[in-house]
Amino acid sequence: MAEQKYLVSVVIATYHRLDYLKITIDSILNQSYKNFEIVIVGDGHQQDVEDYVSAIHNDKVFYHYVEHCGYPAKARNFGIEKAKGEYIAFCDDDDLWKKEKLEVQITVMQSHLQIALSCTNRYTIDENGKKIKEQALRKPINRSLSSLLISNYITCSSVVVRRDILEKTGLFPDTPIFKAGEDYHLWIRVVYYGNAYFIDEPLVGYRVHTGNITTQLSQGARRNIVMFKDVFSHIRVPIVLRCLANIVALIKFFYYKLKYI
């Protein structure tokens, strides 16, 4: 069982999803690990969220907002700056946590000081909260940077990272160019400085919304190619790994394009 002396700051970026956000907050407040705070940051001011946070009268929950930009990096970065914890966790405003999530992760990170970041498997739910799939991710081959470059196995809502590591890596890239890929950019930089630990238990409920799967998958692969170019300018990665990452991204791009024609 984890010692509860370490404060965990849970950062939630949100944009007009109060109904989902309420359920997300409830799942976090229900954690068996009790030493945490929830830092909610609106992408633009959201009066209904501010009113809700005020109404629940919970001194663990704080609301802030940044100027609206249309992507989560700015709000997440502001949340990290406001956070007081030794550990920083992230949760999307429509995802859910199982009760034991934080306790499992903090126990692992207290026992293995070389771990920079821990993450978990996830189960998927639909827009109404109905479970679609119990274990959605394959366990990575290893904890190395090469494994992460081949496939992003890290779900943002499952991440707990040491604050002192973020002081080395910097925060999420605050630019719309990396929208929906800014988290992958940061995870690569974090794993460059320390190990990632994948807990193969589905401790996060990942909400899947309706959308064009072809566009999402193919654009995601293409976006990774742009992202790799930038992230490799910040860290020293062997040329073989750089080439491998780009080749895999290209293969995925063409695969998704052809598969859904």
VOGU-3710 file (C-alpha; in Angstrom, 3 decimals, decimal comma):
1> maeqkylvsv> 0,000/0,000/0,000  1,297/3,456/-0,927  2,395/5,910/1,714  -0,058/8,803/1,471  2,431/11,529/2,358  3,037/12,502/-1,288  0,627/15,004/-2,826  -0,632/14,155/-6,318  -1,903/17,029/-8,457  -4,478/15,877/-11,011
11> viatyhrldy> -4,636/18,286/-13,951  -7,820/18,355/-16,046  -8,096/20,557/-19,130  -11,744/21,105/-20,052  -13,847/22,697/-22,750  -17,660/22,774/-22,456  -18,179/19,238/-21,176  -19,666/19,817/-17,745  -21,882/16,708/-17,791  -18,911/14,452/-18,478
21> lkitidsiln> -16,629/16,499/-16,230  -18,868/15,922/-13,203  -18,572/12,133/-13,622  -14,808/12,432/-14,147  -14,395/14,470/-10,952  -16,497/11,973/-8,979  -14,293/9,093/-10,113  -11,187/10,971/-8,939  -12,692/12,035/-5,615  -13,475/8,348/-5,018
31> qsyknfeivi> -9,791/7,317/-5,093  -8,480/5,073/-2,334  -5,323/7,229/-2,353  -6,570/10,390/-0,643  -3,658/12,844/-0,764  -4,449/14,642/-3,990  -5,767/17,875/-5,430  -7,714/18,392/-8,662  -6,644/21,364/-10,775  -9,288/22,055/-13,431
41> vgdghqqdve> -8,323/24,500/-16,174  -10,834/25,747/-18,711  -9,853/26,441/-22,300  -11,517/29,829/-21,983  -13,695/30,835/-19,047  -16,633/28,487/-18,417  -19,072/29,894/-15,889  -20,957/26,622/-15,451  -17,755/24,821/-14,462  -16,772/27,602/-12,047
51> dyvsaihndk> -20,239/27,482/-10,494  -20,105/23,695/-10,161  -16,705/23,714/-8,466  -17,927/26,392/-6,047  -21,111/24,433/-5,337  -19,419/21,154/-4,358  -17,478/22,898/-1,543  -14,473/20,569/-1,760  -11,101/22,024/-0,827  -9,351/19,460/-3,044
61> vfyhyvehcg> -10,852/20,923/-6,236  -9,702/24,175/-7,880  -10,856/25,950/-11,025  -8,768/28,192/-13,294  -8,950/29,157/-16,937  -6,737/30,365/-19,753  -7,504/32,294/-22,912  -9,353/30,050/-25,362  -7,024/28,466/-27,933  -8,776/25,264/-29,055
71> ypakarnfgi> -6,166/22,751/-27,889  -5,383/21,331/-24,421  -1,644/22,046/-24,085  -2,028/25,624/-22,835  -4,577/24,637/-20,178  -2,548/21,604/-19,063  0,637/23,664/-18,782  -1,158/26,279/-16,691  -2,484/23,485/-14,471  1,036/22,130/-13,955
81> ekakgeyiaf> 2,231/25,609/-12,983  -0,575/25,880/-10,411  -0,065/22,339/-9,093  1,525/21,826/-5,686  2,137/18,070/-5,821  5,340/16,044/-6,028  3,525/13,941/-8,615  1,510/15,285/-11,548  -1,337/13,221/-13,005  -3,526/13,986/-15,994
91> cddddlwkke> -7,118/13,139/-16,808  -9,208/14,160/-19,802  -12,520/15,777/-18,926  -14,587/12,827/-20,155  -12,552/9,852/-18,920  -12,947/7,820/-15,711  -10,611/6,377/-13,091  -11,043/3,151/-11,171  -10,917/3,601/-7,404  -7,464/2,038/-6,932
101> klevqitvmq> -5,713/3,822/-9,840  -3,600/6,349/-7,951  -2,773/3,946/-5,138  -1,445/1,319/-7,561  0,674/3,848/-9,442  2,100/5,698/-6,435  2,996/2,354/-4,813  4,961/1,386/-7,930  6,676/4,766/-8,209  7,646/4,835/-4,538
111> shlqialsct> 9,183/1,373/-4,901  11,062/2,149/-8,131  12,685/5,561/-7,920  14,145/5,270/-11,419  10,632/5,415/-12,901  9,934/8,848/-14,371  6,406/8,096/-15,527  3,829/5,400/-14,884  0,804/4,651/-17,028  -1,863/1,967/-17,167
121> nrytidengk> -3,922/-0,033/-19,575  -7,437/1,205/-20,283  -10,927/-0,010/-21,061  -13,024/1,857/-23,609  -16,496/3,261/-23,059  -18,930/4,890/-25,458  -20,542/8,321/-25,196  -23,115/6,936/-22,746  -20,570/5,221/-20,505  -21,238/1,694/-21,795
131> kikeqalrkp> -18,123/-0,492/-21,796  -16,935/-1,399/-25,295  -13,669/-3,227/-24,642  -12,086/-4,408/-21,389  -8,363/-4,237/-22,184  -7,688/-1,879/-25,051  -3,870/-1,714/-25,247  -1,138/-4,250/-25,872  1,596/-4,335/-23,272  4,760/-2,722/-24,696
141> inrslsslli> 7,770/-4,955/-25,380  9,953/-2,950/-22,990  10,236/0,401/-21,225  12,792/1,837/-23,620  12,502/4,911/-25,797  12,566/2,739/-28,919  9,370/0,961/-27,840  7,570/4,265/-27,338  8,752/5,628/-30,698  7,269/2,644/-32,515
151> snyitcssvv> 3,898/2,956/-30,790  2,435/5,437/-28,333  1,101/3,065/-25,672  0,616/5,888/-23,132  -2,928/7,079/-22,470  -2,861/10,662/-21,208  -5,549/10,010/-18,581  -3,445/7,208/-17,105  -0,210/9,167/-16,627  1,467/9,980/-13,326
161> vrrdilektg> 4,832/11,741/-13,725  7,361/13,041/-11,239  7,328/16,829/-11,032  11,130/17,080/-11,018  11,260/15,266/-14,364  8,981/17,892/-15,933  11,410/20,529/-14,711  14,027/18,847/-16,930  11,871/18,104/-19,960  9,729/21,207/-20,130
171> lfpdtpifka> 5,952/21,013/-20,555  3,540/20,280/-23,399  4,418/22,079/-26,668  2,045/25,055/-26,697  1,235/25,314/-30,397  -1,763/24,225/-32,504  0,607/22,371/-34,860  0,759/19,489/-32,374  -2,933/19,488/-31,416  -3,884/15,937/-30,337
181> gedyhlwirv> -0,198/14,980/-30,399  1,272/17,287/-27,755  1,044/14,544/-25,150  3,091/12,093/-27,257  5,707/14,844/-27,719  6,037/15,177/-23,932  6,037/11,428/-23,176  8,972/10,914/-25,552  10,960/13,632/-23,783  10,085/12,209/-20,353
191> vyygnayfid> 11,112/8,663/-21,297  14,364/10,084/-22,682  15,210/11,129/-19,091  13,823/8,115/-17,213  11,922/4,842/-17,477  8,234/4,488/-18,175  6,349/1,791/-16,266  3,282/0,282/-17,917  0,792/-1,247/-15,480  -1,152/-3,839/-17,456
201> eplvgyrvht> -4,428/-3,273/-15,626  -7,289/-1,299/-17,210  -7,525/1,388/-14,513  -8,821/4,137/-16,826  -12,098/4,335/-18,691  -11,275/5,937/-22,053  -14,317/7,498/-23,704  -14,662/7,021/-27,457  -16,801/9,527/-29,334  -18,319/9,164/-32,761
211> gnittqlsqg> -16,068/10,323/-35,564  -14,392/9,364/-38,768  -11,920/6,629/-37,830  -10,139/6,905/-41,183  -9,432/10,577/-40,685  -8,404/10,146/-37,048  -5,954/7,306/-37,660  -4,395/8,524/-40,889  -4,074/12,115/-39,665  -2,587/10,874/-36,403
221> arrnivmfkd> 0,155/8,978/-38,253  0,901/11,994/-40,456  0,948/14,280/-37,416  3,518/12,017/-35,752  5,941/12,552/-38,632  5,774/16,324/-38,076  6,045/15,835/-34,319  9,097/13,567/-34,558  11,006/16,225/-36,503  10,443/18,714/-33,692
231> vfshirvpiv> 11,011/16,417/-30,721  14,256/15,084/-32,205  15,572/18,643/-32,219  15,262/18,646/-28,401  16,796/15,268/-27,560  19,638/13,174/-28,941  18,205/10,072/-30,571  20,334/7,706/-32,694  19,729/8,070/-36,424  18,583/4,439/-36,632
241> lrclanival> 15,776/5,103/-34,134  14,796/8,318/-35,904  14,496/6,508/-39,224  12,580/3,631/-37,634  10,064/5,979/-35,991  9,393/7,808/-39,262  9,169/4,623/-41,329  6,630/3,095/-38,924  4,577/6,320/-38,985  4,587/6,322/-42,804
251> ikffyyklky> 3,527/2,677/-42,955  0,658/3,377/-40,556  -0,430/6,414/-42,595  -0,678/4,453/-45,863  -2,168/1,416/-44,123  -5,051/3,411/-42,637  -5,613/5,261/-45,897  -5,851/2,033/-47,899  -7,732/0,029/-45,274  -10,702/2,397/-45,138
261> i> -10,984/3,295/-48,840
//
